[in-house]
Amino acid sequence: MGRIGGFLLVALIAMAAVAGVAFLLYGNELGRLRDAVGRGSLVATLDIGPIEYADSGAGIPLLSIHGAGGGFDQGTALAADLVGGGFRVIAPSRFGYLRTPVPRDPSPAAQGDAHAALLSKLNVPKVVVVGVSAGARSAVELALRHPDKVAALILIVPALHSPTSPVAVNVSFGNRFAFWAVSVGGDFAWWAAETIAPSILIRFLGVRPALVAAAPEAERARVMSFVRSVEPLSLRFPGINIDSAPELHELPLAEITAPTIIVSARDDLFNTLPSAEFAAARIPGAKLVVYDTGGHLLVGREQEVRKAVRAFLEGAGVIP
């Protein structure tokens, strides 16, 4: 074997070794993640079908409705990040996420009814409702269809209807790759991107990577924790598929009676500000909080959001 042939053989062996190590690490991580989402939740049997949820903490009941790519685990974490302690957090997995199957009618209205049915099953008469991103759709439906169950409504970067400038995702090369990973339920592709090029996924989640790079270490860790919370992607893909093709239309927002606060950012790459402004202009007495920077994950704004939300709840008489 010549020198070139020997070099190629060594290179192939090295590449195979690296690939083997990568797949071993990936397999271990995927197993850990699947085990993690298999624990910490319950499944309620309702007329609409099984609904997975987590029920943790003590205090005022709070329903935490996750966004696209989430599940009960993400809902629990978001409640802690954006609202703080002192609440009994009920965090369902929406239709198609983790152990909640896709029903015949996966609309936000049906999901709102499922939220109400879960609360009835748990004998919880009234809750503070937090709807994040795509989760804001069923949060609004819950407030419209079951107003007696909603003590206050908190909409964070809401992916709702806007007649002038709809929610959208910028079509860049990185986003096309992320879309591909999502469309094939690509656990390995998402894990590899997270490991090699996390900025691709950060942008896909609606945040400028430069904003995260300039943030304090604790905030960078929070963002990467959110990126990892999308795994295992394959267990969340049916829900992502529902959220990715919404049939958004104007709702009778003026009929919402619950005290409402809406939070968004001007640099949200999902363009939720127009829908936040539209909703705030129509929900009676709604308070609108807009940050110049923060993106879809409100990077660097966690403490400000928590302070604004708690002041709102105090003003509404929900918490002392």
C-alpha positions in Angstrom: 0.0 0.0 0.0 1.4 3.4 -1.0 1.8 6.4 1.2 -1.4 8.0 -0.1 -3.3 4.8 0.4 -2.1 4.4 3.9 -3.0 8.0 4.7 -6.5 7.5 3.4 -6.9 4.4 5.4 -5.8 6.1 8.6 -8.1 9.0 7.8 -11.1 6.7 7.2 -10.4 4.8 10.5 -10.2 8.2 12.3 -13.4 9.3 10.8 -15.1 6.1 11.7 -13.8 6.4 15.2 -15.1 9.9 15.5 -18.5 8.9 14.1 -18.7 6.0 16.5 -17.9 8.2 19.5 -20.5 10.7 18.3 -23.2 8.1 17.9 -22.3 6.6 21.3 -22.6 10.1 22.9 -25.9 10.7 21.0 -27.3 7.4 22.0 -26.6 7.9 25.6 -28.0 11.4 25.6 -31.1 10.4 23.7 -31.7 7.6 26.2 -31.3 10.0 29.1 -33.7 12.5 27.5 -36.3 9.8 26.8 -36.1 8.6 30.3 -36.4 12.2 31.7 -39.6 13.0 29.7 -41.0 9.6 30.7 -41.0 10.7 34.4 -42.4 13.6 36.3 -45.8 13.6 34.6 -49.2 12.0 34.8 -51.9 11.2 32.2 -55.5 12.2 32.8 -58.2 10.3 31.0 -60.7 12.9 29.7 -63.6 12.7 27.2 -61.5 14.3 24.6 -58.7 11.7 25.2 -55.6 11.3 27.3 -53.8 14.5 28.4 -50.4 14.4 29.9 -49.6 17.0 32.6 -47.3 17.8 35.5 -48.6 19.2 38.8 -46.0 20.7 41.1 -45.5 23.3 43.7 -48.0 24.9 46.1 -49.9 28.1 46.2 -52.2 29.8 43.7 -53.0 27.5 40.8 -51.3 28.4 37.5 -51.9 26.7 34.2 -48.6 27.0 32.1 -49.2 26.4 28.4 -46.0 25.7 26.5 -45.2 26.9 23.0 -44.1 25.0 19.9 -41.5 22.3 20.5 -42.5 22.0 24.2 -44.3 19.7 26.5 -45.1 19.5 30.2 -41.4 19.8 31.0 -41.0 23.1 29.1 -44.2 24.4 30.6 -43.0 23.8 34.1 -39.6 25.5 33.4 -41.2 28.5 31.7 -43.5 29.1 34.7 -40.5 29.1 37.0 -38.5 31.4 34.7 -41.2 34.0 33.9 -43.6 34.0 36.9 -41.5 32.8 39.8 -42.5 30.9 42.9 -45.6 30.7 45.1 -47.7 28.9 42.6 -49.1 25.4 42.1 -48.1 24.9 38.5 -50.2 22.7 36.2 -48.3 22.2 33.0 -50.1 20.1 30.3 -48.5 18.7 27.1 -50.6 20.1 24.3 -51.9 18.0 21.5 -49.2 16.0 19.8 -46.5 16.6 22.4 -44.9 13.7 24.3 -47.7 11.5 25.7 -50.7 13.6 24.6 -51.9 12.2 21.3 -53.4 14.2 18.4 -57.2 14.1 18.5 -59.6 14.3 15.6 -59.9 18.0 16.2 -56.5 19.6 17.2 -57.7 23.2 16.9 -56.8 25.8 19.6 -60.5 25.9 20.5 -60.5 22.1 21.2 -57.2 22.5 23.1 -58.8 25.2 25.2 -61.7 22.9 26.0 -59.1 20.2 26.9 -57.4 22.7 29.3 -60.8 23.3 31.0 -61.5 19.6 31.2 -58.2 18.9 32.8 -58.8 21.6 35.4 -62.2 20.1 36.2 -60.6 16.7 36.5 -58.2 18.1 39.0 -60.9 19.9 40.9 -59.2 23.3 40.2 -62.0 25.9 39.8 -59.9 28.8 38.7 -56.3 29.5 37.6 -53.9 32.1 36.4 -53.2 31.2 32.8 -49.8 31.6 31.1 -49.7 31.1 27.4 -46.3 31.2 25.7 -45.9 31.7 21.9 -48.1 29.1 20.1 -49.5 28.2 23.6 -51.2 31.6 23.7 -53.7 30.4 21.1 -55.4 27.9 23.4 -54.9 30.2 26.4 -57.1 32.8 24.6 -59.6 30.2 23.7 -59.8 29.0 27.3 -60.4 32.6 28.4 -63.1 33.0 25.8 -64.9 29.7 26.1 -64.5 29.1 29.9 -64.1 32.6 31.4 -65.1 31.3 34.8 -61.9 29.3 35.0 -59.5 32.1 34.3 -58.4 34.4 37.1 -55.9 36.3 35.0 -54.4 35.9 31.5 -50.7 36.2 30.8 -49.6 36.0 27.1 -45.9 35.9 26.5 -44.6 36.5 22.9 -48.0 35.4 21.7 -48.2 33.8 18.2 -51.8 35.0 17.6 -53.7 36.4 14.6 -52.5 39.8 13.2 -54.3 41.2 10.2 -51.4 43.3 9.1 -48.2 41.4 9.8 -48.5 37.7 10.6 -46.2 35.6 12.8 -43.5 34.3 10.5 -40.0 32.6 10.5 -37.2 34.1 8.5 -36.2 31.6 5.7 -32.4 31.5 6.1 -30.1 28.6 5.3 -29.8 27.8 9.1 -33.6 27.9 9.4 -34.0 25.7 6.4 -31.7 23.1 8.0 -33.7 23.4 11.3 -36.9 23.0 9.4 -35.5 19.9 7.8 -34.5 18.4 11.1 -38.0 19.1 12.5 -39.8 17.8 9.4 -38.0 14.4 9.6 -38.3 14.2 13.4 -34.5 14.4 13.3 -33.3 13.7 16.9 -29.7 13.3 15.7 -29.7 16.3 13.5 -31.0 18.5 16.3 -28.5 17.1 18.8 -25.6 17.5 16.3 -26.6 21.1 15.6 -26.8 21.8 19.3 -23.3 20.4 19.8 -21.6 21.8 16.7 -23.6 25.0 15.7 -26.0 26.0 18.4 -26.4 29.5 16.8 -28.5 27.9 14.1 -31.0 26.6 16.6 -30.9 29.8 18.6 -31.9 31.8 15.5 -34.5 29.1 14.6 -36.1 29.8 18.1 -36.5 33.4 17.3 -33.4 35.0 18.8 -30.4 36.7 17.3 -27.3 34.7 18.2 -25.3 37.8 18.8 -27.8 38.8 21.6 -27.2 35.5 23.4 -23.4 35.7 22.9 -23.4 39.1 24.6 -25.6 38.0 27.5 -24.4 37.0 31.0 -23.3 33.4 31.4 -26.5 32.5 33.4 -28.7 33.8 30.6 -26.7 31.9 28.0 -27.2 28.8 30.0 -30.9 29.4 30.2 -31.1 29.8 26.4 -29.2 26.6 25.8 -31.4 24.8 28.4 -34.4 25.9 26.2 -32.7 24.6 23.1 -32.2 21.2 24.8 -35.8 21.2 26.0 -36.9 20.5 22.4 -35.3 17.1 22.6 -36.3 14.4 21.9 -37.6 16.1 18.8 -39.3 13.0 17.5 -41.6 12.8 20.6 -42.7 16.4 19.9 -42.9 16.4 16.1 -46.7 15.7 15.8 -47.4 18.8 18.0 -44.8 20.9 16.1 -46.6 19.9 12.9 -49.9 21.2 14.3 -48.3 24.5 15.4 -46.5 25.0 12.1 -49.6 25.2 10.0 -52.1 27.2 12.2 -55.4 28.4 10.8 -55.4 31.7 12.6 -58.4 34.0 12.4 -59.7 37.0 14.3 -61.3 36.1 17.6 -63.8 38.1 19.6 -61.0 39.3 21.9 -63.3 42.1 23.3 -65.2 39.4 25.1 -62.3 38.4 27.3 -63.1 39.4 30.9 -60.0 38.2 32.7 -57.3 40.8 33.6 -54.7 40.4 30.9 -51.0 41.3 30.4 -49.2 40.7 27.1 -45.4 40.7 26.7 -43.4 40.8 23.5 -40.1 42.2 22.0 -39.4 44.3 19.0 -36.6 42.1 17.8 -38.6 38.8 18.1 -37.6 37.0 14.9 -41.0 35.3 14.9 -42.6 38.8 14.6 -45.0 38.4 17.5 -45.2 42.2 18.3 -47.9 43.0 15.8 -50.2 40.2 17.2 -49.4 41.3 20.7 -50.4 44.9 19.9 -53.5 43.8 18.0 -54.6 41.7 21.0 -53.8 44.4 23.5 -55.9 46.9 21.6 -58.9 44.6 21.7 -58.9 42.9 25.1 -60.5 45.3 27.5 -58.0 46.8 29.9 -55.1 44.7 28.7 -51.6 45.8 29.7 -49.0 45.6 27.0 -45.3 45.4 27.8 -42.8 45.7 24.9 -39.0 45.4 25.2 -36.7 46.7 22.5 -34.5 43.6 22.7 -34.8 40.0 23.9 -36.1 38.1 20.9 -38.6 35.3 21.2 -37.0 33.9 24.4 -36.9 37.4 26.0 -33.1 37.0 26.5 -31.9 39.2 29.3 -35.4 40.2 30.4 -36.3 37.3 32.8 -36.2 39.4 35.9 -38.0 42.3 34.3 -40.8 40.0 33.0 -41.2 38.4 36.4 -41.4 41.8 38.1 -44.0 43.1 35.5 -46.1 39.9 35.8 -46.1 39.9 39.6 -47.0 43.6 39.7 -49.8 42.9 37.3 -51.1 40.0 39.4 -50.9 42.1 42.5 -52.8 44.9 40.8 -55.5 42.5 39.6 -55.9 41.2 43.2 -54.8 37.7 42.3 -51.8 37.7 44.6 -51.4 39.7 47.9 
